Amino acid sequence: MDSYKTIEGLASAEYEEKKSRFIGQVAHVETEEEAVEFLNGIRAANPQARHNVYAYELRAGNRVRYSDDGEPARTSGIPTLEVIQHAGLKDIICVTTRYFGGTLLGTGGLVRAYTKAAQDAIAAARVVLYAECIDMMVSVAYPLYDQLNHWLSSQGIQVLSTDFAGDVAVDIRVRAEEAAAVQTAISELTNGSAEVLAGEPSYQPLDQ
């Protein structure tokens, strides 16, 4: 997988249907241990809740899990998972906590309620693109900085930070498959005077 979409951090949203409260919460997780820890934290924080329905999808091993947590089969866990998959997201868990309001919603009503709770929670989150990237530190003399900065901007290269010290050190992030070409271009741009230190490839958030 060259790239995938996920969410950054945490987000939540609340939905009410016939006095039942549905509190959807989503989180970026990368392992089943992290997903279970998030789920258990929500359960602990909502001891009076009737249900804590969840679904998660992980990039590693294409792991997928869901649970109706006592709701009628296929009315909540699968609809939650379908919202995640329709959004094209990986490394995410969605937990919807339901406080029962006294009125039965029926299977169709439950599907709609849990679908909306998951959709609203994801809509409240910041979606980011993760790709296999290489971070580089580019060090140039002050007279070359404006030229380098202009070129980086024209190429749409993500600048992580800039440090004005003895020379100017610019930390950038590029897709792994573009790293060699970027390094060559910077060398040509600065007549070989730039020092470029490249890190190891890893999946990181990349500006779209």
GUZADO-591514 format. One line per 4 residues: number of its first residue (from 1); for each residue x, y, z of N, C-alpha, C, O. Coordinates in nm, 4 decimals. Layout:
residues N
NUM	X,Y,Z,X,Y,Z,X,Y,Z,X,Y,Z  ...
end
This chain:
residues 208
1	0.0842,-0.1189,0.0000,0.0000,0.0000,0.0000,0.0882,0.1245,0.0000,0.1646,0.1470,0.0938  0.0772,0.2059,-0.1063,0.1590,0.3266,-0.1167,0.1117,0.4365,-0.0225,0.1928,0.5109,0.0326  -0.0190,0.4464,-0.0042,-0.0729,0.5498,0.0838,-0.2105,0.5064,0.1324,-0.2736,0.4177,0.0749  -0.2554,0.5705,0.2388,-0.3882,0.5419,0.2907,-0.4363,0.6616,0.3713,-0.3566,0.7437,0.4168
5	-0.5679,0.6702,0.3884,-0.6279,0.7777,0.4656,-0.6611,0.7286,0.6054,-0.7044,0.6150,0.6250  -0.6399,0.8161,0.7011,-0.6776,0.7882,0.8381,-0.7211,0.9190,0.9028,-0.7348,1.0205,0.8345  -0.7430,0.9171,1.0341,-0.7763,1.0411,1.1033,-0.6622,1.0768,1.1970,-0.5790,0.9932,1.2322  -0.6607,1.2013,1.2357,-0.5587,1.2506,1.3285,-0.6214,1.2633,1.4671,-0.7214,1.3328,1.4845
9	-0.5622,1.1959,1.5652,-0.6067,1.2128,1.7036,-0.7444,1.1557,1.7303,-0.7758,1.0439,1.6894  -0.8270,1.2343,1.8001,-0.9594,1.1920,1.8455,-1.0656,1.2887,1.7953,-1.0366,1.4039,1.7629  -1.1900,1.2394,1.7895,-1.3032,1.3273,1.7584,-1.4300,1.2597,1.8089,-1.4334,1.1380,1.8274  -1.5335,1.3391,1.8310,-1.6598,1.2826,1.8796,-1.7767,1.3667,1.8317,-1.7612,1.4827,1.7934
13	-1.8931,1.3057,1.8349,-2.0169,1.3755,1.8000,-2.1316,1.3028,1.8693,-2.1234,1.1829,1.8959  -2.2383,1.3764,1.8982,-2.3527,1.3178,1.9687,-2.4790,1.3334,1.8859,-2.5019,1.4360,1.8219  -2.5608,1.2282,1.8888,-2.6848,1.2254,1.8113,-2.7950,1.1708,1.9008,-2.7718,1.0772,1.9773  -2.9155,1.2287,1.8920,-3.0274,1.1825,1.9733,-3.1420,1.1370,1.8849,-3.1783,1.2048,1.7888
17	-3.1985,1.0224,1.9178,-3.3117,0.9684,1.8443,-3.4106,0.9104,1.9445,-3.3797,0.8130,2.0132  -3.5296,0.9700,1.9531,-3.6352,0.9238,2.0444,-3.5817,0.9062,2.1871,-3.6048,0.8046,2.2527  -3.5109,1.0073,2.2311,-3.4542,1.0179,2.3657,-3.3387,0.9227,2.3941,-3.2856,0.9230,2.5052  -3.2986,0.8419,2.2978,-3.1754,0.7642,2.3115,-3.0593,0.8504,2.2643,-3.0651,0.9115,2.1576
21	-2.9539,0.8545,2.3447,-2.8340,0.9305,2.3080,-2.7312,0.8364,2.2457,-2.7004,0.7306,2.3005  -2.6799,0.8765,2.1320,-2.5754,0.8019,2.0624,-2.4521,0.8905,2.0559,-2.4529,0.9937,1.9888  -2.3472,0.8510,2.1245,-2.2244,0.9303,2.1301,-2.1169,0.8559,2.0519,-2.0631,0.7550,2.0976  -2.0872,0.9071,1.9345,-1.9855,0.8450,1.8496,-1.8481,0.9039,1.8788,-1.8323,1.0258,1.8845
25	-1.7490,0.8173,1.8972,-1.6122,0.8618,1.9211,-1.5169,0.7832,1.8312,-1.5271,0.6611,1.8193  -1.4253,0.8545,1.7691,-1.3281,0.7910,1.6805,-1.1877,0.8264,1.7265,-1.1649,0.9305,1.7883  -1.0938,0.7373,1.6950,-0.9543,0.7591,1.7328,-0.8632,0.6951,1.6300,-0.8978,0.5951,1.5672  -0.7454,0.7550,1.6140,-0.6407,0.6942,1.5326,-0.5710,0.5882,1.6159,-0.5169,0.6178,1.7224
29	-0.5722,0.4645,1.5676,-0.5040,0.3541,1.6350,-0.4278,0.2752,1.5291,-0.4691,0.2693,1.4133  -0.3173,0.2150,1.5694,-0.2361,0.1407,1.4742,-0.2216,-0.0067,1.5091,-0.1688,-0.0842,1.4294  -0.2681,-0.0466,1.6279,-0.2608,-0.1863,1.6701,-0.3920,-0.2244,1.7377,-0.4697,-0.1384,1.7791  -0.4150,-0.3564,1.7481,-0.5344,-0.4024,1.8185,-0.5273,-0.3660,1.9658,-0.6300,-0.3392,2.0281
33	-0.4072,-0.3646,2.0218,-0.3927,-0.3265,2.1621,-0.4395,-0.1829,2.1836,-0.5082,-0.1537,2.2815  -0.4027,-0.0947,2.0936,-0.4465,0.0450,2.1049,-0.5975,0.0558,2.0883,-0.6622,0.1333,2.1588  -0.6541,-0.0209,1.9963,-0.7991,-0.0180,1.9750,-0.8732,-0.0662,2.0991,-0.9708,-0.0042,2.1412  -0.8277,-0.1760,2.1576,-0.8925,-0.2310,2.2771,-0.8784,-0.1347,2.3951,-0.9717,-0.1184,2.4738
37	-0.7632,-0.0718,2.4071,-0.7431,0.0256,2.5152,-0.8399,0.1426,2.5023,-0.8956,0.1885,2.6021  -0.8602,0.1911,2.3796,-0.9543,0.3007,2.3575,-1.0959,0.2567,2.3927,-1.1689,0.3288,2.4608  -1.1346,0.1380,2.3460,-1.2673,0.0846,2.3751,-1.2891,0.0693,2.5251,-1.3928,0.1102,2.5774  -1.1930,0.0113,2.5937,-1.2066,-0.0088,2.7384,-1.2148,0.1233,2.8138,-1.2846,0.1337,2.9147
41	-1.1430,0.2243,2.7643,-1.1509,0.3555,2.8269,-1.2899,0.4153,2.8163,-1.3383,0.4778,2.9106  -1.3544,0.3964,2.7016,-1.4909,0.4473,2.6834,-1.5884,0.3697,2.7715,-1.6778,0.4283,2.8326  -1.5711,0.2393,2.7778,-1.6576,0.1596,2.8658,-1.6457,0.2034,3.0116,-1.7454,0.2145,3.0828  -1.5234,0.2279,3.0540,-1.5011,0.2691,3.1930,-1.5613,0.4055,3.2214,-1.6087,0.4320,3.3319
45	-1.5592,0.4929,3.1195,-1.6107,0.6292,3.1376,-1.7626,0.6361,3.1281,-1.8221,0.7379,3.1635  -1.8269,0.5277,3.0802,-1.9724,0.5278,3.0614,-2.0344,0.4016,3.1227,-2.0932,0.3207,3.0509  -2.0216,0.3845,3.2540,-2.0688,0.2605,3.3165,-2.2200,0.2419,3.3103,-2.2685,0.1295,3.3225  -2.2954,0.3505,3.2916,-2.4411,0.3418,3.2873,-2.4957,0.3233,3.1463,-2.6166,0.3090,3.1279
49	-2.4086,0.3234,3.0478,-2.4544,0.3118,2.9092,-2.5051,0.1710,2.8813,-2.4545,0.0736,2.9371  -2.6065,0.1609,2.7933,-2.6627,0.0303,2.7588,-2.5701,-0.0466,2.6634,-2.5541,-0.1679,2.6769  -2.5102,0.0231,2.5682,-2.4276,-0.0428,2.4674,-2.3062,0.0432,2.4333,-2.3119,0.1661,2.4380  -2.1972,-0.0233,2.3993,-2.0794,0.0416,2.3410,-2.0425,-0.0362,2.2143,-1.9588,-0.1265,2.2159
53	-2.1068,0.0016,2.1071,-2.0871,-0.0641,1.9775,-1.9566,-0.0149,1.9168,-1.9237,0.1032,1.9281  -1.8820,-0.1040,1.8525,-1.7554,-0.0583,1.7951,-1.7240,-0.1295,1.6646,-1.7778,-0.2358,1.6338  -1.6348,-0.0667,1.5896,-1.5749,-0.1276,1.4706,-1.4392,-0.0626,1.4517,-1.4217,0.0565,1.4775  -1.3433,-0.1424,1.4061,-1.2141,-0.0832,1.3716,-1.1539,-0.1558,1.2533,-1.1822,-0.2730,1.2282
57	-1.0695,-0.0829,1.1808,-0.9974,-0.1388,1.0669,-0.8530,-0.0914,1.0738,-0.8255,0.0283,1.0829  -0.7613,-0.1875,1.0693,-0.6189,-0.1585,1.0808,-0.5485,-0.1913,0.9499,-0.5828,-0.2881,0.8820  -0.4505,-0.1104,0.9160,-0.3722,-0.1344,0.7942,-0.2878,-0.2607,0.8085,-0.2824,-0.3420,0.7162  -0.2231,-0.2779,0.9208,-0.1353,-0.3937,0.9415,-0.2178,-0.5223,0.9435,-0.3036,-0.5406,1.0299
61	-0.1917,-0.6096,0.8493,-0.2639,-0.7356,0.8434,-0.4081,-0.7244,0.7993,-0.4821,-0.8227,0.8033  -0.4501,-0.6026,0.7562,-0.5900,-0.5802,0.7167,-0.6870,-0.6312,0.8234,-0.7865,-0.6965,0.7921  -0.6567,-0.6005,0.9491,-0.7388,-0.6474,1.0602,-0.8686,-0.5678,1.0698,-0.8674,-0.4447,1.0695  -0.9800,-0.6391,1.0782,-1.1121,-0.5782,1.0885,-1.1875,-0.6472,1.2023,-1.1913,-0.7700,1.2097
65	-1.2470,-0.5675,1.2902,-1.3272,-0.6219,1.3985,-1.4486,-0.5310,1.4202,-1.4421,-0.4102,1.3974  -1.5592,-0.5914,1.4646,-1.6771,-0.5117,1.4991,-1.7608,-0.5893,1.5999,-1.7469,-0.7109,1.6130  -1.8472,-0.5184,1.6704,-1.9359,-0.5826,1.7684,-2.0650,-0.5028,1.7810,-2.0635,-0.3798,1.7843  -2.1775,-0.5752,1.7880,-2.3069,-0.5112,1.8144,-2.3272,-0.4854,1.9634,-2.4173,-0.4104,2.0011
69	-2.2455,-0.5458,2.0478,-2.2488,-0.5262,2.1928,-2.3906,-0.5322,2.2490,-2.4329,-0.4440,2.3238  -2.4629,-0.6372,2.2118,-2.5959,-0.6574,2.2690,-2.7107,-0.6033,2.1859,-2.8257,-0.6394,2.2108  -2.6839,-0.5189,2.0892,-2.7883,-0.4740,1.9981,-2.8241,-0.5912,1.9046,-2.7440,-0.6834,1.8895  -2.9424,-0.5891,1.8419,-2.9771,-0.6952,1.7469,-2.8700,-0.7108,1.6388,-2.8095,-0.6130,1.5950
73	-2.8481,-0.8349,1.5968,-2.7406,-0.8646,1.5012,-2.7523,-0.7802,1.3749,-2.8603,-0.7626,1.3186  -2.6380,-0.7293,1.3329,-2.6221,-0.6558,1.2060,-2.6887,-0.5177,1.2072,-2.7053,-0.4567,1.1016  -2.7266,-0.4682,1.3248,-2.7906,-0.3361,1.3292,-2.6962,-0.2242,1.3677,-2.7331,-0.1071,1.3587  -2.5743,-0.2575,1.4107,-2.4898,-0.1512,1.4653,-2.3418,-0.1679,1.4328,-2.2797,-0.0757,1.3800
77	-2.2839,-0.2852,1.4638,-2.1414,-0.3037,1.4378,-2.1079,-0.2992,1.2906,-2.0154,-0.2290,1.2498  -2.1832,-0.3744,1.2093,-2.1575,-0.3739,1.0648,-2.1861,-0.2374,1.0027,-2.1050,-0.1905,0.9228  -2.2980,-0.1708,1.0357,-2.3172,-0.0355,0.9822,-2.2036,0.0605,1.0187,-2.1659,0.1456,0.9382  -2.1491,0.0468,1.1402,-2.0357,0.1308,1.1800,-1.9144,0.1009,1.0933,-1.8476,0.1926,1.0454
81	-1.8861,-0.0274,1.0731,-1.7740,-0.0660,0.9881,-1.7936,-0.0172,0.8454,-1.6980,0.0263,0.7813  -1.9158,-0.0238,0.7950,-1.9427,0.0206,0.6589,-1.9181,0.1703,0.6423,-1.8738,0.2147,0.5364  -1.9466,0.2477,0.7462,-1.9173,0.3918,0.7399,-1.7664,0.4138,0.7282,-1.7214,0.4958,0.6482  -1.6882,0.3401,0.8085,-1.5424,0.3503,0.8021,-1.4920,0.3148,0.6632,-1.4096,0.3861,0.6060
85	-1.5420,0.2037,0.6092,-1.4944,0.1568,0.4799,-1.5397,0.2481,0.3662,-1.4652,0.2702,0.2708  -1.6607,0.3007,0.3759,-1.7089,0.3940,0.2730,-1.6235,0.5204,0.2703,-1.6025,0.5793,0.1643  -1.5741,0.5621,0.3876,-1.4874,0.6802,0.3948,-1.3453,0.6485,0.3495,-1.2642,0.7395,0.3323  -1.3143,0.5198,0.3299,-1.1812,0.4804,0.2837,-1.0733,0.4958,0.3893,-0.9591,0.5280,0.3567
89	-1.1081,0.4731,0.5157,-1.0152,0.4986,0.6250,-0.9529,0.3701,0.6782,-1.0168,0.2648,0.6793  -0.8283,0.3795,0.7219,-0.7567,0.2713,0.7891,-0.7044,0.3238,0.9224,-0.7041,0.4444,0.9472  -0.6605,0.2320,1.0074,-0.6045,0.2671,1.1389,-0.6992,0.3591,1.2165,-0.6616,0.4671,1.2620  -0.8218,0.3125,1.2294,-0.9245,0.3920,1.2974,-1.0183,0.2987,1.3730,-1.0495,0.1890,1.3267
93	-1.0621,0.3434,1.4883,-1.1692,0.2767,1.5620,-1.2806,0.3769,1.5845,-1.2562,0.4947,1.6108  -1.4041,0.3282,1.5737,-1.5218,0.4091,1.6058,-1.6022,0.3342,1.7107,-1.6383,0.2181,1.6913  -1.6298,0.4006,1.8213,-1.7128,0.3445,1.9286,-1.8336,0.4353,1.9472,-1.8191,0.5558,1.9673  -1.9521,0.3770,1.9404,-2.0736,0.4543,1.9651,-2.1386,0.4043,2.0934,-2.1783,0.2883,2.1040
97	-2.1483,0.4938,2.1898,-2.2082,0.4653,2.3194,-2.3556,0.5039,2.3142,-2.3905,0.6155,2.2757  -2.4415,0.4100,2.3535,-2.5853,0.4392,2.3533,-2.6399,0.4402,2.4954,-2.6226,0.3455,2.5722  -2.7070,0.5513,2.5275,-2.7861,0.5607,2.6490,-2.9330,0.5454,2.6087,-2.9884,0.6313,2.5402  -2.9945,0.4372,2.6511,-3.1297,0.4031,2.6069,-3.2316,0.5035,2.6583,-3.2319,0.5391,2.7762
101	-3.3189,0.5490,2.5675,-3.4156,0.6515,2.6039,-3.5539,0.5997,2.6354,-3.6446,0.6784,2.6625  -3.5725,0.4667,2.6325,-3.7017,0.4113,2.6701,-3.7892,0.3699,2.5546,-3.8912,0.3040,2.5748  -3.7512,0.4074,2.4327,-3.8306,0.3734,2.3144,-3.7491,0.2857,2.2205,-3.6374,0.3209,2.1824  -3.8058,0.1712,2.1834,-3.7383,0.0833,2.0884,-3.7385,0.1465,1.9500,-3.8388,0.2039,1.9076
105	-3.6267,0.1361,1.8800,-3.6139,0.2005,1.7493,-3.6385,0.1047,1.6338,-3.6557,0.1489,1.5202  -3.6404,-0.0244,1.6601,-3.6540,-0.1200,1.5508,-3.5214,-0.1364,1.4779,-3.4308,-0.0544,1.4924  -3.5111,-0.2431,1.3995,-3.3830,-0.2706,1.3331,-3.3438,-0.1592,1.2363,-3.2281,-0.1174,1.2335  -3.4391,-0.1114,1.1572,-3.4083,-0.0033,1.0627,-3.3667,0.1238,1.1343,-3.2735,0.1921,1.0919
109	-3.4355,0.1551,1.2421,-3.4008,0.2747,1.3181,-3.2634,0.2651,1.3808,-3.1907,0.3642,1.3870  -3.2270,0.1461,1.4276,-3.0943,0.1277,1.4858,-2.9851,0.1432,1.3807,-2.8834,0.2081,1.4050  -3.0066,0.0838,1.2648,-2.9076,0.0969,1.1567,-2.8859,0.2438,1.1228,-2.7723,0.2892,1.1092  -2.9952,0.3171,1.1093,-2.9831,0.4598,1.0746,-2.9130,0.5380,1.1860,-2.8290,0.6237,1.1587
113	-2.9477,0.5081,1.3114,-2.8906,0.5830,1.4240,-2.7406,0.5572,1.4372,-2.6629,0.6512,1.4539  -2.6996,0.4308,1.4299,-2.5569,0.4003,1.4446,-2.4778,0.4473,1.3229,-2.3621,0.4876,1.3351  -2.5398,0.4420,1.2076,-2.4728,0.4948,1.0877,-2.4487,0.6439,1.1020,-2.3394,0.6928,1.0734  -2.5494,0.7153,1.1458,-2.5347,0.8613,1.1595,-2.4340,0.8970,1.2668,-2.3545,0.9894,1.2494
117	-2.4364,0.8239,1.3788,-2.3411,0.8522,1.4869,-2.1979,0.8360,1.4380,-2.1121,0.9186,1.4691  -2.1712,0.7303,1.3615,-2.0371,0.7086,1.3082,-2.0015,0.8145,1.2044,-1.8899,0.8665,1.2042  -2.0955,0.8462,1.1170,-2.0696,0.9488,1.0146,-2.0390,1.0838,1.0786,-1.9468,1.1534,1.0359  -2.1149,1.1206,1.1795,-2.0940,1.2504,1.2449,-1.9592,1.2553,1.3167,-1.8912,1.3579,1.3151
121	-1.9212,1.1444,1.3795,-1.7929,1.1422,1.4498,-1.6768,1.1554,1.3511,-1.5813,1.2289,1.3765  -1.6852,1.0848,1.2397,-1.5792,1.0948,1.1385,-1.5771,1.2336,1.0768,-1.4703,1.2876,1.0480  -1.6954,1.2918,1.0563,-1.7016,1.4274,1.0002,-1.6363,1.5293,1.0922,-1.5865,1.6319,1.0460  -1.6361,1.5014,1.2231,-1.5745,1.5930,1.3196,-1.4234,1.5761,1.3273,-1.3545,1.6591,1.3867
125	-1.3714,1.4690,1.2672,-1.2281,1.4407,1.2739,-1.1537,1.5051,1.1573,-1.2135,1.5410,1.0558  -1.0240,1.5190,1.1734,-0.9384,1.5663,1.0648,-0.8817,1.4450,0.9917,-0.8060,1.3663,1.0485  -0.9193,1.4313,0.8660,-0.8714,1.3203,0.7842,-0.7364,1.3575,0.7235,-0.7201,1.4664,0.6685  -0.6402,1.2666,0.7339,-0.5062,1.2920,0.6820,-0.4641,1.1762,0.5922,-0.5134,1.0642,0.6056
129	-0.3728,1.2050,0.5014,-0.3163,1.1037,0.4132,-0.1835,1.0572,0.4701,-0.0948,1.1383,0.4971  -0.1700,0.9272,0.4882,-0.0423,0.8681,0.5290,0.0203,0.8023,0.4069,-0.0470,0.7312,0.3322  0.1482,0.8262,0.3873,0.2201,0.7655,0.2755,0.3585,0.7243,0.3218,0.4073,0.7730,0.4238  0.4222,0.6345,0.2471,0.5596,0.5975,0.2786,0.6486,0.7155,0.2406,0.6606,0.7495,0.1229
133	0.7092,0.7758,0.3377,0.7828,0.9009,0.3191,0.9269,0.8885,0.3685,0.9628,0.7971,0.4427  1.0058,0.9827,0.3247,1.1400,1.0013,0.3789,1.1527,1.1469,0.4217,1.1271,1.2376,0.3426  1.1918,1.1691,0.5456,1.2187,1.3044,0.5937,1.3652,1.3387,0.5661,1.4545,1.2563,0.5858  1.3877,1.4609,0.5206,1.5225,1.5069,0.4885,1.5518,1.6369,0.5598,1.4630,1.7198,0.5795
137	1.6764,1.6540,0.5981,1.7240,1.7814,0.6503,1.8169,1.8416,0.5459,1.9204,1.7842,0.5121  1.7777,1.9591,0.4952,1.8547,2.0277,0.3912,1.9204,2.1501,0.4539,1.8522,2.2381,0.5063  2.0516,2.1549,0.4481,2.1265,2.2671,0.5048,2.1888,2.3479,0.3925,2.2650,2.2948,0.3117  2.1560,2.4779,0.3873,2.2094,2.5660,0.2827,2.2579,2.6968,0.3454,2.2146,2.7346,0.4543
141	2.3469,2.7640,0.2760,2.3917,2.8958,0.3198,2.2776,2.9966,0.3031,2.1890,2.9783,0.2196  2.2811,3.1020,0.3827,2.1729,3.2012,0.3812,2.1424,3.2560,0.2416,2.0247,3.2702,0.2085  2.2427,3.2878,0.1569,2.2115,3.3447,0.0246,2.1300,3.2506,-0.0644,2.0660,3.2961,-0.1592  2.1313,3.1215,-0.0356,2.0591,3.0258,-0.1193,1.9214,2.9899,-0.0640,1.8446,2.9181,-0.1282
145	1.8913,3.0399,0.0545,1.7669,2.9967,0.1193,1.6431,3.0381,0.0403,1.5543,2.9555,0.0188  1.6349,3.1645,-0.0037,1.5163,3.2093,-0.0771,1.4938,3.1258,-0.2029,1.3806,3.0903,-0.2358  1.6027,3.0950,-0.2724,1.5921,3.0151,-0.3935,1.5409,2.8740,-0.3614,1.4545,2.8207,-0.4309  1.5959,2.8153,-0.2551,1.5518,2.6822,-0.2146,1.4060,2.6839,-0.1714,1.3280,2.5972,-0.2108
149	1.3697,2.7818,-0.0909,1.2337,2.7909,-0.0405,1.1335,2.8072,-0.1541,1.0266,2.7461,-0.1523  1.1678,2.8889,-0.2522,1.0799,2.9091,-0.3675,1.0637,2.7786,-0.4451,0.9536,2.7453,-0.4891  1.1724,2.7058,-0.4616,1.1655,2.5803,-0.5369,1.0811,2.4766,-0.4612,0.9992,2.4073,-0.5216  1.1008,2.4663,-0.3313,1.0210,2.3727,-0.2524,0.8719,2.4035,-0.2645,0.7899,2.3129,-0.2797
153	0.8381,2.5310,-0.2578,0.6988,2.5727,-0.2694,0.6433,2.5400,-0.4074,0.5301,2.4930,-0.4191  0.7219,2.5644,-0.5118,0.6761,2.5390,-0.6489,0.6537,2.3907,-0.6751,0.5727,2.3539,-0.7601  0.7260,2.3050,-0.6017,0.7127,2.1604,-0.6192,0.6100,2.0984,-0.5235,0.5844,1.9781,-0.5280  0.5526,2.1811,-0.4382,0.4548,2.1313,-0.3434,0.5140,2.0401,-0.2381,0.4456,1.9512,-0.1875
157	0.6406,2.0609,-0.2043,0.7084,1.9762,-0.1061,0.6774,2.0260,0.0350,0.6852,2.1457,0.0627  0.6427,1.9342,0.1223,0.6032,1.9679,0.2585,0.7239,2.0080,0.3420,0.8186,1.9306,0.3564  0.7205,2.1286,0.3966,0.8253,2.1783,0.4855,0.7795,2.1584,0.6294,0.6754,2.2101,0.6698  0.8573,2.0839,0.7060,0.8218,2.0535,0.8442,0.8671,2.1628,0.9400,0.7939,2.1998,1.0318
161	0.9880,2.2146,0.9185,1.0415,2.3195,1.0058,1.1604,2.3850,0.9377,1.2207,2.3286,0.8464  1.1926,2.5042,0.9834,1.3081,2.5779,0.9319,1.3837,2.6366,1.0498,1.3247,2.7021,1.1357  1.5155,2.6130,1.0538,1.5985,2.6607,1.1644,1.7074,2.7521,1.1089,1.7920,2.7103,1.0299  1.7028,2.8779,1.1524,1.8009,2.9758,1.1066,1.9152,2.9809,1.2087,1.9071,3.0518,1.3090
165	2.0193,2.9063,1.1820,2.1358,2.9035,1.2711,2.2580,2.9478,1.1908,2.2527,3.0492,1.1212  2.3699,2.8713,1.2001,2.4882,2.9069,1.1217,2.4562,2.9055,0.9733,2.4862,3.0010,0.9016  2.3941,2.7950,0.9267,2.3302,2.7885,0.7961,2.1811,2.7762,0.8209,2.1361,2.7743,0.9354  2.1046,2.7680,0.7124,1.9603,2.7470,0.7257,1.9329,2.5974,0.7102,1.9676,2.5380,0.6082
169	1.8715,2.5378,0.8100,1.8376,2.3960,0.8059,1.6868,2.3831,0.7831,1.6068,2.4298,0.8641  1.6494,2.3197,0.6726,1.5091,2.3032,0.6362,1.4748,2.1542,0.6402,1.5337,2.0742,0.5676  1.3808,2.1185,0.7242,1.3339,1.9801,0.7305,1.2150,1.9637,0.6372,1.1164,2.0368,0.6469  1.2254,1.8669,0.5468,1.1192,1.8452,0.4492,1.0751,1.6991,0.4530,1.1458,1.6126,0.5049
173	0.9568,1.6733,0.3972,0.9033,1.5369,0.3874,0.8603,1.5127,0.2436,0.7858,1.5920,0.1859  0.9078,1.4025,0.1862,0.8735,1.3674,0.0478,0.8329,1.2205,0.0430,0.8696,1.1423,0.1307  0.7579,1.1840,-0.0587,0.7271,1.0431,-0.0800,0.8557,0.9665,-0.1037,0.9486,1.0173,-0.1664  0.8608,0.8440,-0.0533,0.9835,0.7653,-0.0606,1.0313,0.7473,-0.2037,1.1515,0.7522,-0.2301
177	0.9382,0.7265,-0.2965,0.9777,0.7023,-0.4357,1.0295,0.8283,-0.5059,1.0892,0.8199,-0.6132  1.0061,0.9454,-0.4446,1.0517,1.0712,-0.5038,1.1789,1.1240,-0.4382,1.2343,1.2249,-0.4820  1.2251,1.0564,-0.3338,1.3346,1.1101,-0.2527,1.4631,1.1289,-0.3325,1.5276,1.2332,-0.3217  1.5011,1.0298,-0.4124,1.6268,1.0397,-0.4879,1.6223,1.1545,-0.5865,1.7198,1.2283,-0.6006
181	1.5094,1.1704,-0.6553,1.4963,1.2783,-0.7536,1.5000,1.4147,-0.6855,1.5592,1.5087,-0.7385  1.4368,1.4265,-0.5677,1.4379,1.5533,-0.4944,1.5790,1.5868,-0.4497,1.6221,1.7017,-0.4597  1.6501,1.4884,-0.4011,1.7867,1.5115,-0.3546,1.8754,1.5563,-0.4704,1.9577,1.6463,-0.4539  1.8595,1.4948,-0.5865,1.9373,1.5345,-0.7047,1.9036,1.6765,-0.7475,1.9921,1.7546,-0.7821
185	1.7740,1.7093,-0.7448,1.7306,1.8426,-0.7870,1.7844,1.9504,-0.6937,1.8235,2.0578,-0.7395  1.7869,1.9230,-0.5636,1.8392,2.0208,-0.4677,1.9892,2.0400,-0.4894,2.0400,2.1518,-0.4803  2.0590,1.9317,-0.5178,2.2022,1.9424,-0.5444,2.2285,2.0285,-0.6674,2.3190,2.1120,-0.6674  2.1492,2.0081,-0.7719,2.1663,2.0876,-0.8948,2.1286,2.2338,-0.8703,2.1937,2.3253,-0.9208
189	2.0224,2.2540,-0.7919,1.9755,2.3902,-0.7641,2.0811,2.4716,-0.6902,2.0940,2.5920,-0.7121  2.1556,2.4065,-0.6038,2.2532,2.4771,-0.5181,2.3976,2.4527,-0.5631,2.4922,2.4813,-0.4897  2.4128,2.3998,-0.6838,2.5470,2.3696,-0.7370,2.6269,2.2801,-0.6420,2.7480,2.2961,-0.6266  2.5579,2.1870,-0.5796,2.6235,2.0891,-0.4939,2.6602,2.1391,-0.3560,2.7240,2.0669,-0.2793
193	2.6215,2.2610,-0.3227,2.6628,2.3153,-0.1920,2.5706,2.2761,-0.0774,2.6089,2.2871,0.0390  2.4495,2.2303,-0.1088,2.3557,2.1919,-0.0032,2.3957,2.0588,0.0585,2.4398,1.9676,-0.0113  2.3801,2.0488,0.1883,2.3995,1.9217,0.2562,2.2622,1.8605,0.2819,2.1763,1.9238,0.3433  2.2416,1.7390,0.2357,2.1116,1.6732,0.2493,2.1290,1.5434,0.3280,2.2031,1.4540,0.2871
197	2.0603,1.5347,0.4405,2.0616,1.4140,0.5223,1.9228,1.3513,0.5180,1.8240,1.4154,0.5538  1.9156,1.2259,0.4742,1.7870,1.1585,0.4573,1.7673,1.0524,0.5645,1.8601,0.9792,0.5988  1.6464,1.0450,0.6167,1.6122,0.9433,0.7151,1.5666,0.8148,0.6483,1.5783,0.7991,0.5267  1.5145,0.7230,0.7289,1.4660,0.5953,0.6783,1.3195,0.6073,0.6352,1.2453,0.6879,0.6915
201	1.2774,0.5287,0.5368,1.1363,0.5331,0.4949,1.0430,0.4906,0.6083,1.0727,0.3971,0.6827  0.9318,0.5592,0.6203,0.8295,0.5230,0.7184,0.6979,0.5858,0.6762,0.6956,0.6829,0.6004  0.5883,0.5297,0.7257,0.4573,0.5885,0.6952,0.4353,0.7073,0.7864,0.4411,0.6954,0.9088  0.4094,0.8240,0.7244,0.3920,0.9490,0.7966,0.2802,1.0300,0.7328,0.2494,1.0096,0.6153
205	0.2179,1.1224,0.8081,0.1158,1.2090,0.7483,0.1796,1.3011,0.6447,0.2860,1.3590,0.6665  0.1111,1.3123,0.5319,0.1637,1.3917,0.4210,0.0581,1.4907,0.3774,-0.0576,1.4536,0.3579  0.0967,1.6174,0.3616,0.0020,1.7175,0.3121,-0.0478,1.6759,0.1759,0.0295,1.6348,0.0893  -0.1804,1.6872,0.1580,-0.2375,1.6477,0.0285,-0.2345,1.7655,-0.0693,-0.2782,1.7519,-0.1836
end
